[in-house]
Amino acid sequence: MMGLSPMAGDSGARVLEAQFRSADAVVLLRHVLNLCGLMFVWQVFSHCCSPVALAIWSVALIGSTLTGLWLDRKRQRANNIDLDSGDLRRHGFGALLHGLVWAACMVIVANSGQTEEIVALWTLISCIMVCGAISYAATPLAATAFLLPCIAGLFVMFDEGGQLPLRAMATSYALSLLAGCVIYARTFARQHDTTAQLEEKTQVVSLLLREYEEGGSDWLWQTDALRRINGVSKRFAETVGLAPEELEGVPLVQILSGSGWATGQFATGLHTLADHLKRRESFSNLVLPVEVQGNLRWWELSASPRYDENQSFLGFRGVGSDVTIQRESADKIALLARFDPLTGLPNRSHLREVLDQAMTAAAGRAPGCAFLMIDLDRFKSINDTLGHQTGDKLLTQVARRLRQICSGQQFCGRIGGDEFAVVIPTVTDSHAIVRLSAAIIGSLSQPYQVDQHTLYIGASVGSALSPNDGRDSEALIRSADLALYRAKDEGGGLHCAYEPQLHARAEERRLLELALREALEKDQLHVLYQPVVDAQSGVVLGFEALVRWTHPEMGPISPVKFVPVAEEARLIAPIGEWVLRTACMEAMNWPDDVKVAVNVSAEQLTHTSFVAAVVSALAHSGLEARRLELEVTESVFMNEDAGALRVLDQLLALGIQLSLDDFGTGYSSLGYLSRTKFNTIKIDRSFVVGASKNIPESLAIIRAVVTLADSLGMATTAEGVETEVELAMVQALGCKKVQGYYFGRPMQAQDAAQLFPKDHARARA
């Protein structure tokens, strides 16, 4: 700033340039005042001063002025480029020449003039110093160089002893001017440096905003106090699809509303925007639909009101972006969250929302709303046989039929898997549920054409009606589920409405499951053995192991009751493995030609560790594989499960005997008899009873099974023989083995062992 040291950086150069610019603005005033001062000196002091001295002084004044002009002109011709501290020193040199010239004037006049001339000179010098201080205020080095010679001249001008106060006053006056120049220069430099930094930051911000608009997807916008667009940015105009001059002065809401501006029909988001603009409130991330060249787009706007220094409202300035893609993605996600992607039907959560709304609307009304649960019959077998892709296509066709059936207020959806549901918000006719259920069962039971396959399935429906069957959504769904369970339990293909006793049965079933789990842990189960004898000789050939359960509080519980619960709770596998191990251990107490038969469920056969469990039971007990007979039912072959067939082949390879239980009562097929080498076919008791009553069909079935078994090298066992008449009948029909109460009820292990002479019994391992 003073010019005594090198300039520091661009900031110092900008301050230096501003200093010279300020000095150049008042240089004419200084030169004019110098000229006026020259004329004043000749006019006032020519009579008392030597003309030669005045002439020399005048030449010096003119010379210093010309020197200053030449230095300024030289600097200005360079356009103030590459200024440095040397320019300040040269400028100060010109000021020093002026100061010395005027100091010389004070010396000349003080030596020749009287008091009146001294007063006139002081007046002139005061003006000259003030003018110099003003013109050199921005350059403190020049101000100092000019004023210090003037101060020295004042000492000469007031050198008499009585003029000491005048000298002190004049000197103080000059020093005050000098101090003022220095203070002004420092303030000037500081303010200009701040202004320069602000301008630089403004330029950087403008550059960033320009790059932001040109390179990003967002844009800047602003309005005036009347909410009209002004200062339209290029990016904003491109987004709207209009020229900037077409947008200038147009109301913002009019631009965004498109064709809705003429009709006055605005979207809710536009109303919200208009309210913010009207109340002059800041807003951010306001998403609203806009019409751009006839197309619907989604914009996100943020803005704040603008005010001037007097707090007068100027309008809004903000940023906007097109979020159409994000909005569409969010809508798709919301759609996936509420609709099943496979069938397009509402999913479980959406169904629950609709049911909640229906329950709320039906509060206090009886009947209220209804909820139907639908389960597809025989779908699992198709899914397992033909694959999930075929199953998915089948589900899609089921959904299409369900949409056609449900009309009006009926709301259908997919719960998951092969389960669907229907919500009926208003039930005015109690028979409407029955009619709708019948229509659903009838339609879904019609054949389906999927690829090259003609598929047949069925449907079961359970329904519940509020408020009697449930006063909230959870209770109503639970009631419909219980009704569906009953429909499936009764064979499927029908509709069951909820009844209060269903809940009691479900609770009983739940408690039975808990008790069964406890029984398995506490060893409350036991095994009984029913003898299987030779039909002709009556010799015991083996025993069938039968699991029984005696609860400490409920007493004996029938297998008919707890076995289905065990299958549902997936407890049949651990129970079956325990029975297998127990039976193998007990068979070691019998003669080595007596076999033990153990029932095996379809679930056990599909378990990956079943074969290993059988091998382990044989190894642990020491029982030979030929003495173990595993009984399976026709349900094993229902799903065409190749895995179960492989397991049976592995068991046969180990030397284990296989028996087909309850033959003829299910979906009998000769195909699986040819695929699997069974050792025995067991004839169900229902045919035995029918044959004993000379029912032709029963007689024909037993005769056919015996003939088939003989031709395939298999034995036949007649189950449930309880009388001598029945025994004679099965003997006459050719059955090889007999099992039933006639020869013995299921008995304890020790009772079974007593059937054999001691010398034929095997010792325990």
C-alpha atoms as one frame of an Amber mdcrd trajectory, in Angstrom:
protein
   0.000   0.000   0.000   2.849   2.444   0.834   5.078   1.188  -2.003   8.072
   0.558   0.253   7.927  -3.236  -0.203   6.995  -5.540  -3.091   3.262  -6.219
  -3.749   1.955  -9.529  -2.369  -0.071 -11.557  -4.861  -3.044 -10.680  -7.033
  -4.841  -9.031  -4.153  -2.029  -6.451  -3.686  -1.948  -5.767  -7.427  -5.699
  -5.125  -7.472  -5.386  -2.700  -4.517  -2.507  -0.897  -6.245  -4.542  -0.536
  -9.401  -7.433   0.882  -7.409  -5.062   3.370  -5.666  -3.890   4.798  -8.987
  -7.397   4.826 -10.349  -8.528   6.926  -7.373  -5.518   9.283  -7.684  -6.059
   9.742 -11.425  -9.672  10.709 -10.817  -8.667  13.947  -8.989  -5.322  14.758
 -10.681  -6.932  17.498 -12.783  -8.121  19.255  -9.614  -4.569  19.318  -8.253
  -3.076  20.730 -11.450  -5.776  23.384 -11.760  -5.234  24.459  -8.167  -1.460
  24.602  -8.754  -2.058  26.878 -11.754  -4.403  29.048  -9.716  -1.826  29.153
  -6.923   0.857  30.287  -9.390  -1.338  33.129 -10.560  -2.206  33.994  -6.948
   1.489  34.194  -5.999   2.314  36.602  -8.850  -0.739  38.701  -8.138  -0.240
  39.006  -4.396   3.490  38.712  -3.823   5.120  40.245  -6.925   5.492  43.635
  -5.200   7.428  42.243  -2.250   9.379  39.384  -3.732  12.188  39.327  -6.233
  10.824  38.806  -9.755  13.817  36.610 -10.518  13.076  34.367  -7.527   9.416
  34.161  -8.458  10.320  33.371 -12.044  12.660  30.595 -11.005  10.006  29.249
  -8.616   7.340  29.410 -11.367   9.605  27.462 -13.724  10.135  24.879 -10.957
   6.355  24.576 -10.336   5.625  24.176 -14.011   8.501  21.697 -14.322   7.271
  19.585 -11.385   3.749  19.623 -12.796   4.987  18.522 -16.205   7.126  15.838
 -14.583   4.100  14.523 -12.706   2.004  14.600 -15.861   4.738  12.764 -17.778
   5.005  10.049 -15.124   1.222   9.611 -14.978   0.966   9.573 -18.742   3.674
   6.961 -19.044   1.935   4.753 -16.524  -1.473   5.261 -18.140  -0.128   4.394
 -21.588   0.740   1.008 -20.149  -2.985   0.668 -19.210  -2.043   0.146 -15.575
  -0.770  -3.330 -16.452   1.970  -4.979 -14.356   1.920  -2.246 -11.704   4.352
  -2.632  -8.831   5.697  -0.726  -5.844   8.110   1.150  -8.130   5.141   2.912
  -9.729   4.048   4.079  -6.292   7.544   5.405  -5.583   7.661   7.273  -8.903
   4.240   8.679  -8.157   5.528   9.715  -4.748   8.551  11.359  -6.396   6.208
  13.606  -8.399   4.386  14.503  -5.185   7.721  15.253  -3.477   8.621  17.702
  -6.251   5.324  19.517  -5.706   5.887  19.638  -1.990   9.426  21.003  -2.382
   8.256  23.667  -4.840   5.596  24.915  -2.469   8.013  24.755   0.466  10.358
  26.976  -1.582   7.464  29.373  -2.134   6.997  29.647   1.638  10.716  30.393
   2.098  10.724  33.107  -0.609   7.609  34.880   0.677   8.539  34.511   4.363
  11.864  36.295   3.772  10.328  39.178   1.800   6.715  39.630   2.884   5.054
  41.245   5.847   2.351  39.967   8.135  -0.410  40.529   5.562   1.550  38.612
   2.929   2.232  35.769   5.438  -1.495  35.452   6.197  -2.333  35.373   2.477
   0.373  32.791   1.890  -0.961  30.625   4.791  -4.396  30.716   3.239  -2.980
  29.627  -0.120  -0.805  26.916   1.403  -3.787  25.583   3.403  -5.768  25.177
   0.204  -2.804  23.613  -1.573  -2.255  21.108   1.270  -5.958  20.172   1.440
  -6.064  19.705  -2.321  -2.877  17.639  -2.203  -4.187  15.535   0.660  -7.375
  14.856  -1.293  -5.590  13.999  -4.542  -2.958  11.837  -2.818  -5.306  10.301
  -0.185  -5.323   6.841  -1.822  -1.497   6.831  -2.134  -0.091   7.526   1.374
   3.536   7.556   0.128   2.758  10.416  -2.243   0.741  12.227   0.457   3.685
  11.933   2.842   6.179  13.054   0.206   4.019  16.090  -0.527   3.078  17.144
   3.023   6.443  16.701   4.777   8.195  19.425   2.676   5.155  21.612   3.271
   5.504  21.108   7.032   9.179  22.031   6.796   8.213  25.170   4.894   5.751
  26.077   7.637   8.609  26.098  10.160  10.431  28.651   7.997   7.291  30.689
   7.397   6.543  31.003  11.122  10.105  31.289  12.397   9.723  34.332  14.596
   9.544  33.779  18.321   6.039  35.179  18.672   4.712  32.949  15.971   5.363
  29.696  17.828   1.624  29.015  18.441   0.961  29.636  14.741   3.765  27.283
  13.821   2.357  24.601  16.164  -1.171  25.074  14.824  -0.040  24.946  11.192
   2.130  21.924  11.797  -0.695  20.116  13.636  -2.975  20.969  10.765  -0.568
  19.493   8.234   0.102  16.420  10.361  -3.647  15.900  10.745  -3.993  15.948
   6.986  -1.158  13.425   6.724  -2.676  11.156   9.388  -6.052  11.397   7.644
  -4.464  10.370   4.363  -2.823   7.334   5.948  -6.054   6.270   7.699  -8.063
   6.775   4.537  -5.551   4.806   2.513  -5.676   1.863   4.919  -9.501   1.866
   4.942  -9.517   2.219   1.173  -7.164  -0.729   0.744  -9.124  -2.923   3.187
 -12.504  -2.151   1.618 -11.228  -2.645  -1.873  -9.565  -5.919  -0.938 -12.876
  -7.127   0.564 -14.754  -5.989  -2.521 -12.246  -7.724  -4.766 -12.564 -10.961
  -2.800 -16.353 -10.731  -2.924 -16.259 -10.195  -6.675 -13.931 -13.145  -7.031
 -16.239 -15.353  -4.994 -19.203 -14.103  -6.992 -17.422 -15.008 -10.197 -16.559
 -18.448  -8.830 -20.163 -19.006  -7.740 -21.438 -17.827 -11.118 -18.998 -20.149
 -12.860 -20.039 -23.080 -10.677 -23.712 -22.347 -11.207 -23.152 -22.089 -14.938
 -21.274 -25.390 -14.978 -23.959 -26.883 -12.708 -26.697 -25.896 -15.124 -24.810
 -26.925 -18.225 -23.544 -30.250 -16.894 -26.268 -31.351 -14.467 -29.909 -32.265
 -14.646 -31.014 -29.397 -12.381 -31.602 -25.770 -13.252 -32.003 -22.395 -11.559
 -35.116 -20.264 -11.690 -36.377 -17.059 -10.165 -39.480 -14.894 -10.110 -40.233
 -11.265  -9.487 -42.479  -9.888  -6.763 -45.543 -10.700  -8.899 -44.527 -14.383
  -9.153 -43.541 -14.034 -12.803 -40.482 -15.758 -14.245 -37.499 -13.474 -14.871
 -33.827 -13.976 -15.567 -34.638 -17.213 -17.404 -31.674 -19.594 -17.437 -30.814
 -21.525 -20.578 -31.232 -24.870 -18.863 -34.686 -23.972 -17.530 -35.816 -22.849
 -20.988 -34.557 -26.105 -22.537 -36.413 -28.152 -19.935 -39.683 -26.314 -20.583
 -39.124 -26.496 -24.330 -39.566 -22.757 -24.979 -37.253 -19.884 -25.811 -36.090
 -17.741 -22.845 -37.854 -14.653 -24.234 -41.136 -16.602 -24.378 -40.848 -17.450
 -20.682 -39.797 -14.002 -19.468 -42.598 -12.342 -17.530 -44.966 -15.355 -17.591
 -46.418 -16.486 -14.222 -44.619 -19.565 -12.893 -47.845 -21.457 -12.149 -49.063
 -20.841 -15.699 -45.898 -22.401 -17.126 -46.188 -25.459 -14.906 -49.932 -26.047
 -15.298 -49.889 -26.143 -19.100 -53.379 -26.664 -20.518 -54.817 -26.685 -16.989
 -54.225 -22.914 -16.760 -57.215 -22.222 -19.020 -59.588 -24.563 -17.174 -58.332
 -23.774 -13.667 -57.937 -27.490 -12.886 -54.609 -27.724 -11.098 -52.941 -30.675
  -9.440 -52.652 -30.655  -5.652 -48.917 -30.033  -5.892 -49.488 -26.863  -7.939
 -51.947 -25.583  -5.338 -49.308 -26.196  -2.663 -46.712 -24.317  -4.729 -49.098
 -21.391  -5.272 -49.769 -21.197  -1.523 -46.034 -21.060  -0.745 -45.495 -18.319
  -3.329 -48.458 -16.346  -2.044 -47.339 -16.559   1.593 -43.695 -15.901   0.597
 -42.530 -19.028   2.415 -39.418 -21.059   1.735 -40.020 -24.591   0.523 -37.828
 -27.526  -0.427 -38.171 -30.842  -2.276 -41.704 -30.067  -3.397 -42.614 -32.751
  -5.957 -45.432 -31.841  -8.316 -46.771 -32.905 -11.719 -46.209 -30.454 -14.587
 -47.198 -30.425 -18.227 -44.274 -29.997 -20.616 -45.184 -29.838 -24.309 -48.291
 -31.912 -23.662 -46.476 -34.595 -21.649 -46.798 -35.226 -17.931 -43.523 -34.804
 -16.063 -42.632 -34.723 -12.385 -40.512 -31.849 -11.072 -38.922 -31.246  -7.691
 -38.670 -27.566  -6.730 -36.959 -25.747  -3.866 -36.803 -21.976  -3.375 -36.481
 -19.131  -0.893 -37.843 -15.577  -1.016 -35.459 -12.722  -1.974 -35.318  -9.347
  -0.218 -33.252  -6.217  -0.834 -31.352  -4.217   1.783 -34.577  -2.435   2.727
 -36.335  -5.773   3.242 -38.518  -5.203   0.205 -39.719  -8.450  -1.366 -38.083
  -9.104  -4.743 -39.469 -12.544  -5.579 -38.235 -16.139  -5.314 -35.018 -17.812
  -6.374 -34.601 -21.556  -6.376 -33.528 -24.749  -8.065 -35.543 -27.372  -9.915
 -34.966 -30.840 -11.303 -36.853 -33.355 -13.397 -37.519 -36.407 -11.210 -39.834
 -38.234 -13.609 -37.604 -41.311 -13.793 -37.220 -41.463 -10.003 -40.971 -40.987
  -9.574 -41.784 -43.772 -12.030 -39.286 -46.042 -10.269 -40.851 -45.215  -6.908
 -44.316 -45.951  -8.337 -43.077 -49.302  -9.632 -41.595 -50.135  -6.231 -44.866
 -49.147  -4.557 -46.712 -51.317  -7.069 -44.461 -54.275  -6.309 -44.975 -53.684
  -2.599 -48.758 -53.923  -3.023 -49.207 -56.339  -5.935 -48.070 -59.874  -6.617
 -45.460 -59.776  -9.427 -46.495 -63.168 -10.848 -50.279 -62.799 -11.114 -50.682
 -59.033 -10.903 -53.248 -59.482  -8.135 -53.079 -57.490  -4.885 -50.711 -59.171
  -2.445 -51.172 -60.088   1.199 -50.397 -56.611   2.593 -52.715 -54.916   0.080
 -55.487 -57.371   0.915 -54.980 -56.612   4.587 -55.280 -52.867   3.934 -58.528
 -53.339   2.015 -59.885 -55.645   4.719 -58.964 -53.113   7.428 -60.831 -50.406
   5.512 -63.832 -52.692   5.013 -63.882 -53.599   8.706 -63.796 -49.910   9.663
 -66.597 -49.048   7.245 -68.694 -51.999   8.446 -68.307 -51.196  12.151 -71.655
 -51.343  13.904 -73.329 -53.107  10.979 -74.465 -56.742  10.891 -73.744 -58.483
   8.684 -70.620 -56.527   7.920 -67.891 -57.605   5.510 -66.740 -61.072   4.479
 -63.354 -62.647   3.907 -62.858 -65.747   1.757 -59.683 -67.833   1.719 -59.094
 -70.070  -1.310 -56.635 -72.952  -1.526 -55.954 -74.919  -4.720 -56.377 -78.688
  -4.497 -53.718 -80.944  -6.074 -51.573 -77.974  -7.113 -48.482 -79.278  -5.312
 -48.436 -82.498  -7.331 -48.486 -80.495 -10.595 -45.765 -78.169  -9.329 -43.569
 -81.100  -8.273 -44.203 -83.155 -11.408 -44.070 -80.542 -14.183 -41.887 -77.946
 -12.500 -42.315 -74.482 -11.029 -42.473 -72.786 -14.422 -45.607 -74.731 -15.343
 -46.966 -74.092 -11.854 -46.448 -70.355 -12.263 -48.293 -70.355 -15.589 -51.125
 -72.264 -13.958 -51.321 -69.714 -11.138 -51.519 -66.928 -13.721 -54.541 -68.576
 -15.331 -56.137 -69.103 -11.914 -55.718 -65.395 -11.188 -57.293 -64.494 -14.534
 -60.360 -66.625 -13.773 -60.606 -65.207 -10.286 -60.667 -61.653 -11.692 -63.509
 -62.594 -14.015 -65.542 -64.045 -11.162 -65.024 -61.182  -8.715 -66.823 -58.058
  -9.848 -68.044 -54.810  -8.397 -66.869 -54.338  -4.823 -65.422 -57.836  -4.509
 -61.650 -57.518  -4.101 -59.503 -60.548  -4.871 -55.794 -61.086  -4.294 -53.063
 -63.659  -3.786 -51.874 -64.450  -0.279 -48.940 -66.571  -1.415 -48.158 -69.984
  -2.858 -51.442 -71.499  -4.041 -53.582 -69.487  -1.626 -55.869 -66.649  -2.727
 -58.423 -64.487  -0.935 -61.472 -62.332  -1.620 -62.720 -59.364   0.411 -66.424
 -58.518   0.186 -66.766 -55.050   1.782 -70.551 -55.159   2.064 -72.638 -58.293
   2.539 -76.360 -57.726   2.084 -77.384 -61.301   1.277 -76.182 -64.208   3.404
 -76.427 -66.498   0.385 -74.108 -64.276  -1.654 -71.045 -65.851  -0.019 -72.291
 -69.338  -0.827 -72.994 -68.396  -4.451 -69.602 -66.710  -4.887 -67.792 -69.668
  -3.316 -69.608 -72.097  -5.592 -68.727 -69.964  -8.613 -65.064 -69.887  -7.576
 -64.875 -73.653  -7.006 -66.684 -74.366 -10.276 -64.542 -72.042 -12.368 -61.190
 -73.000 -10.856 -62.001 -76.709 -11.198 -62.364 -76.493 -14.978 -59.419 -77.931
 -16.978 -56.436 -75.713 -17.794 -54.316 -75.785 -20.912 -50.683 -75.007 -20.031
 -48.222 -75.552 -22.855 -48.922 -79.086 -24.073 -50.508 -80.197 -20.804 -54.170
 -80.378 -19.849 -54.240 -79.875 -16.086 -56.973 -80.517 -13.549 -57.020 -78.978
 -10.104 -59.695 -78.024  -7.629 -60.343 -75.358  -5.043 -61.435 -75.250  -1.427
 -62.947 -72.138   0.147 -63.257 -71.045   3.760 -65.272 -67.961   4.657 -65.797
 -65.743   7.672 -68.289 -62.928   8.195 -67.906 -59.933  10.489 -68.713 -59.101
  13.187 -69.857 -62.560  14.333 -66.738 -64.409  13.150 -64.266 -61.672  14.047
 -64.346 -58.044  15.151 -60.970 -57.177  13.685 -59.060 -58.149  10.561 -56.744
 -60.572  12.328 -59.624 -62.471  13.928 -61.608 -62.592  10.662 -58.619 -63.953
   8.711 -58.000 -66.564  11.402 -61.639 -67.640  11.270 -61.597 -67.951   7.468
 -58.365 -69.961   7.709 -59.970 -72.374  10.157 -62.942 -72.773   7.833 -60.592
 -73.455   4.918 -58.756 -76.045   6.984 -62.046 -77.824   7.609 -62.878 -77.757
   3.883 -59.504 -79.324   3.074 -59.902 -81.838   5.895 -63.229 -82.964   4.468
 -61.658 -83.794   1.124 -61.463 -80.417  -0.620 -63.487 -79.073  -3.504 -66.086
 -77.497  -1.237 -66.892 -74.374   0.771 -67.068 -74.273   4.552 -68.237 -71.302
   6.581 -66.687 -70.584   9.931 -68.343 -72.094  12.984 -67.400 -71.371  16.594
 -66.489 -75.002  17.257 -63.755 -74.775  14.611 -61.815 -72.491  16.888 -62.194
 -74.978  19.721 -60.946 -77.772  17.448 -57.985 -75.675  16.342 -57.132 -74.890
  19.950 -57.449 -78.564  20.828 -55.165 -79.408  17.920 -52.638 -76.802  19.061
 -52.614 -78.125  22.617 -52.308 -81.670  21.272 -49.260 -80.651  19.241 -47.613
 -79.103  22.303 -48.369 -82.227  24.314 -47.006 -84.440  21.536 -43.741 -82.510
  21.457 -43.484 -82.920  25.212 -44.280 -86.623  24.904 -41.445 -87.081  22.434
 -39.024 -85.320  24.787 -40.205 -87.135  27.947 -40.460 -90.606  26.366 -44.226
 -90.873  26.871 -44.675 -92.853  23.637 -44.485 -96.626  23.552 -44.604 -99.347
  20.915 -47.070-102.266  20.748 -46.639-105.274  18.518 -49.435-107.051  16.597
 -48.622-110.528  15.318 -48.674-111.468  11.632 -49.271-115.226  11.169 -49.202
-117.792   8.411 -52.731-118.089   7.024 -52.636-121.911   6.916 -50.528-122.963
   9.890 -51.096-120.045  12.239 -47.365-119.789  12.973 -46.180-116.302  13.928
 -44.110-114.894  11.064 -43.590-111.414  12.432 -45.023-108.389  14.182 -46.152
-104.986  13.075 -44.798-102.219  15.339 -47.558 -99.754  16.254 -46.871 -96.525
  18.145 -49.173 -95.641  21.020 -49.419 -92.623  23.313 -50.692 -92.502  26.870
 -50.793 -88.971  28.233 -50.401 -88.632  32.016 -53.514 -86.444  32.245 -55.545
 -87.114  29.073 -54.958 -90.866  29.127 -54.630 -93.009  25.976 -54.829 -90.975
  22.765 -55.787 -92.735  19.548 -53.294 -92.777  16.662 -56.143 -91.626  14.430
 -56.075 -88.410  16.457 -52.397 -87.714  17.037 -50.777 -89.065  13.840 -52.349
 -86.343  11.588 -51.175 -83.744  14.110 -47.668 -85.225  14.001 -47.678 -85.083
  10.194 -48.786 -81.453  10.192 -46.268 -80.436  12.849 -43.485 -82.330  11.018
 -42.999 -84.564  14.032 -43.712 -87.771  12.140 -40.067 -88.112  11.066 -38.522
 -88.070  14.575 -41.360 -90.236  15.918 -40.901 -92.694  13.052 -37.155 -92.898
  13.611 -37.699 -93.563  17.332 -40.203 -96.350  16.550 -37.754 -97.843  14.044
 -34.918 -97.972  16.564 -37.147 -99.347  19.321 -38.655-102.053  17.089 -35.229
-103.178  15.840 -33.938-103.463  19.383 -36.996-105.465  20.497 -36.846-107.810
  17.481 -33.495-109.074  18.749 -35.493-110.875  21.503 -37.403-112.965  18.953
 -36.385-115.988  16.914 -34.183-115.112  13.973 -36.874-116.028  11.431 -39.444
-113.596  12.868 -39.642-110.212  11.158 -40.681-106.801  12.410 -42.713-104.403
  10.223 -42.474-100.643  10.722 -44.707 -98.065   9.025 -42.898 -95.323   7.084
 -44.558 -92.049   6.001 -44.013 -90.285   2.697 -42.325 -87.426   4.559 -39.749
 -89.807   6.039 -38.893 -91.197   2.612 -38.210 -87.738   1.214 -35.860 -86.887
   4.064 -32.214 -86.973   2.964 -31.033 -88.822   6.069 -33.680 -91.572   6.116
 -31.542 -94.335   4.603 -28.713 -93.463   6.995 -31.181 -93.614   9.916 -32.313
 -97.119   8.854 -28.718 -98.327   8.542 -27.918 -96.821  11.940 -30.919 -98.546
  13.572 -29.865-101.911  12.144 -26.249-101.445  13.162 -27.107-100.252  16.666
 -29.488-103.156  17.327 -27.572-105.853  15.426 -30.727-106.860  13.530 -30.260
-108.429  10.104 -31.680-106.366   7.236 -33.809-109.312   5.968 -35.784-109.263
   9.243 -36.846-105.621   8.839 -39.932-104.900   6.755 -40.873-101.301   5.970
 -44.509-100.565   5.156 -45.389 -97.697   2.812 -48.740 -96.530   1.482 -49.804
 -95.562  -2.026 -49.443 -91.864  -1.099 -45.697 -92.275  -1.633 -46.327 -92.530
  -5.388 -48.941 -89.795  -5.668 -46.487 -87.016  -6.572 -44.433 -89.131  -8.964
 -41.502 -88.374  -6.684 -38.415 -89.947  -8.235 -36.520 -89.297  -4.994 -38.821
 -91.583  -2.992 -38.452 -94.311  -5.607 -34.663 -94.064  -5.388 -34.842 -94.400
  -1.588 -36.964 -97.555  -1.934 -34.429 -98.982  -4.383 -31.608 -98.252  -1.922
 -33.535-100.018   0.877 -34.117-103.061  -1.316 -30.424-103.106  -2.160 -29.666
-103.341   1.563 -31.805-106.489   1.816 -34.696-104.813   3.629 -38.230-106.114
   2.914 -40.888-103.749   1.512 -44.619-103.966   2.063 -47.370-102.002   0.282
 -49.978-101.101   2.900 -53.716-100.388   2.388 -53.588-101.487  -1.261 -56.785
-100.681  -3.146 -58.032 -97.933  -0.822 -56.272 -95.049  -2.567 -55.228 -94.201
  -6.100 -54.219 -97.752  -6.969 -52.003 -98.090  -9.986 -50.226-101.108 -11.393
 -47.433 -98.829 -12.611 -45.630 -98.534  -9.298 -45.906-102.289  -8.696 -43.773
-102.778 -11.796 -41.275-100.085 -10.777 -40.718-101.260  -7.193 -40.169-104.887
  -6.090 -42.460-105.187  -3.056 -42.299-108.349  -0.965 -45.826-108.116   0.401
 -49.123-106.482  -0.536 -51.449-105.840   2.406 -55.204-106.006   1.746 -57.216
-103.452   3.717 -59.716-104.636   6.330 -62.630-102.971   4.488 -62.287-105.561
   1.678 -61.976-108.391   4.199 -65.209-107.384   5.908 -66.974-106.991   2.559
 -65.798-110.368   1.333 -66.998-112.038   4.542 -70.434-110.635   3.733 -70.207
-112.055   0.216 -70.115-108.653  -1.426 -69.107-109.415  -5.034 -66.872-106.370
  -5.482 -64.835-107.115  -2.348 -64.461-110.765  -3.298 -63.366-109.805  -6.814
 -60.818-107.290  -5.517 -59.215-109.744  -3.055 -59.140-112.477  -5.700 -57.514
-110.046  -8.206 -54.913-108.799  -5.713 -53.943-112.354  -4.735 -53.608-113.361
  -8.373 -51.562-110.242  -9.139 -49.279-110.798  -6.141 -48.722-114.461  -6.999
 -47.836-113.578 -10.594 -45.334-110.937  -9.398 -43.820-113.201  -6.737 -45.256
-111.240  -3.840 -47.032-112.384  -0.699 -50.437-111.069   0.456 -51.462-110.140
   3.986 -55.113-109.785   4.907 -55.561-107.101   7.560 -58.236-106.864  10.209
 -59.238-110.546  10.419 -61.310-110.784  13.588 -63.538-113.876  13.193 -63.204
-117.482  12.153 -65.483-116.814   9.196 -63.198-114.077   7.920 -60.181-116.320
   8.390 -61.773-119.137   6.408 -62.716-116.731   3.663 -59.184-115.245   3.207
 -57.702-118.755   3.356 -60.047-119.842   0.601 -59.117-116.797  -1.490 -55.412
-117.653  -1.265 -53.998-115.032   1.151 -50.622-116.145   2.478 -50.542-114.154
   5.748 -53.154-112.891   8.185 -53.179-110.054  10.729 -56.004-109.123  13.077
 -57.648-109.464  16.465 -58.466-113.121  15.773 -54.806-113.976  16.350 -53.883
-111.163  18.711 -54.333-107.585  19.590 -51.372-105.166  19.689 -49.369-106.204
  22.782 -46.494-105.143  24.920 -42.977-106.222  23.959 -42.680-108.700  26.818
 -46.005-110.295  25.860 -44.829-110.679  22.281 -41.613-112.378  23.427 -43.628
-114.921  25.492 -45.295-116.217  22.329 -42.073-118.087  21.489 -40.539-121.038
  23.334 -37.532-120.027  25.372 -35.206-122.316  23.476 -36.106-120.528  20.232
 -35.707-116.974  21.616 -32.547-115.053  20.926 -30.560-113.586  23.768 -30.196
-109.892  23.978 -27.062-108.486  22.463
